[in-house]
Amino acid sequence: MALEYPSATAKPTGKTLLVWGGSTSVGSNAIQLAVAAGYDVIATASPRNFDYVTRLGAGQVFDYNSPTVVADIIAALHGRTIAGALAVATDSAGVCAEILHAATGTKFVSIASPPVSFASVTPGSGISLQLARLVGRLAASTVSTQVKSRVRRIRSKMIWGASLMDDEVSTVIYEDFLPQALADGRYRAAPEPLVIGTGLEHIQAGLDAQKKGVSAKKIVITL
């Protein structure tokens, strides 16, 4: 997203970052990194996680299930300069693009999740058909989002974690910033771990728990 890097001496940028999915593990860390880089943050979450997301540093939090959430965020951005949007939740790139279209600033959506969820796939003889349908929906949704974004002159790009091995971002965050920020208490290891068990034999239980859905928690299997 070409944002400023987090540091202990970051100065306010005067810009606002939108994080759609603030209580997820990716969103929880994105909020903290953005604030540590001098950005204001507007995030979405379910109402039960508003306090959690606020404690991480978000200045305003909106209910992503609200029928007026897009209009409410656009109103909150009035008079501000947007630094872009991070779309964490499934199929959130489209709404982020809609918000950015009405905002002033950087028209860029960084996409951290695919537009469809594969959680509904169940083992069995019909799994091939299920996957085929989901892949079809994935392709259709991706094309639709890209077309709408291009019409609105909004750029977007999927996040690939492996790219950190080949650029300076990993050094800036994992070497220059996080060790001291964690030691000083300026950065929280979030979300809180939900330990399912100890040993590889608990991996299936962890996958089952993840599939049922977790909120503001990180499924962990200890070894």
N, C-alpha and C positions, 0 to 999 in steps of 0.2 A: 504493500500500500504506500510505500515511500514515506512512511511516517518518521518523525524524530525518534531517536533511540532513548530508552529509559535510562535514567541516571539519578544519583542522589542530589544533583544540583540542577535538575531540569527547570527551565523557565516556562511559564504559561505560554502556550502557542496562540491562544485566542480562538482555537478551533474546536469543534465538537465531533466526536466519533460515535457512530451508531453501532451498537452491538445487539444483534437480534438473537436472543438465546443466552442471556447473561448468567443464568444459574447453571449452565452446563459446565463441564470441566474446561472446555476450550474458552467459553465465554468468561468464566471466572478469572482465568489468567489473562485474557485479553484486556479485561477491564483494568486490572492492576497494572499491567504493562503500559497501557495507554495513559493512565493517570500519572504514572511515574515518568512519562515522557512529556508531560505538560498539557495533555488534552483533557477537555471536559468530556464526559461520557453520558450518553443516553442509552438505556438498555431496556430490553423486554424480559419479562419473567412472569410466572404465575403469582397471584397476590400473596400466597403463603411464603414466597421467597423474596418479597420486596425488601425486607429488612436485611437479609443476607446479601443481596446484590448491592444495596446502599452501603453496607459496611465495607464492601470491597472497593468502593470509591465512586460508584455511579452517582451522578448528580440528580438524575431523574429516572424513574423506572415505570414502565407501562405494561399493563396486562395484555399479552399477545392474543388472548382470546376475546378481547373486547371488540365489538362490532365497529367501534369508532377509533381503534388504535392507530390506524394510518393517519387519519385526520388529526388526531391528538398529537402525534409526534411531529407532523408537519407544522402544526401551530406552535409547538415547543421550540422548533428550529427557526421560527421567524426572527429575523434580525441577527441570526448567528451564521457563522461560516462552517459548513460541513467539511470534515476531513475524509469522508468516505464512510463505508458501511461494511461490517463483518457479519455475514449471514451464516450463523451456526446451525440453527434449527432446520430440520428437513423442510424443503420447499419454501424457504424464506427469501431466496434471492429475488423473486418477483416483487414482493412487497417492499423490500429494501430499495429496489430500483424505482418503484413508484414514489417512495419518499424522497429519494435523491433527485428525482425529476422535478420535484416542487421546491427543492432547497437550493441554497446558494453555496457554491464551493466545489469541491472535488467530486466528480461524478464517477465513482469507482466502487464496485462491490467485490469484496473478497469472499469467495464461497468456500465454506468449510464442510458442508454436508451435501449429499446428492439430493435431487428433487423428489425422490421417492424413498420409502423405507422398505427394507427387505425383512423386517421383523415378523411380518405376517406369513412368511414362507414356512410351511410345515412339511416335515419329512413324509415320504410316501410315494406311491406310484404316480401321483400327479405333480410331483415337484418340478419336472421339466416344463410343464404347461404354466405353472405358477411363475417360474423364473422368466419364461418367454414373455408373459404378459407384463411383468414388472420391467423387464428390459425395454419393451415397447413403450411403456409409459415413461420410463427414464429418458429415452431418446426424444419422444414427443415433447415432454416438458422442457428438456434442455434446449431444443430448437426453438420452442415458443418463447422461452425466457430470453434467449440470445437475440431473437428477432425484435422483441419488444424493447430490449435494452439498446440495440443499435438504432432503432427509430428514435429513441429518446436521447441518443448520443451518450449513453452510459457504458463505460467499460467494465468488464468483469473478468475474473480469473479464478480458477480452482486452486486451492491450497494443496501443495504436495509436501508432506513433512520431510521427505528424503532430500528435498532441495537445500535444507539447512546444512547438509554436509559440504555443499559446494559454494556457499556464500558467507559473508561476514556476519550475518545475523546471529548464528549460533555462538560465535565468539563474544559478540557484544552482550548477549543475554546470559548465556550459561557461564562465561568466564568473568566478564567485566562487571555485570550487574547483580545477578542473583545471589552469589555466595554472600556478599556483604549485606545485601538487602534482607536476606533471610536471617542472617545473624543479628542484624539490628532490629528485627521485628517490623521493618517497613514493608515487607512482603509476606503474605500468608500462603502456606501450602494449601491451596483450595481446589476443589471442595474437600470436605472431610472424608476420610476413608471409611468405607463400609466393608469390614473384613468378613468374608464369607467362610474362610477356613484356612488351614495350613496344609500344604502339599498339593501335588498335581491332581490328586483324586478329587479335589474340590472344584476343578475348573468347570465341569459341567454345571454344578450348582451356581457358580458365578455367572455363566452364560444364561442360565435360566432366570436368575435374578435380574440381569441386565435386560432380558427380553420383556420381563413383566413391567419394567420401567422403574427408574430411580430418579430422585429429585434432589439436586444440590448435594449429591453423594458420588463417590468414586468407588466402584466395585474393586476389591482387592483380594487377591489370593496370596498369602505369604508362603515362603519356602524355607 
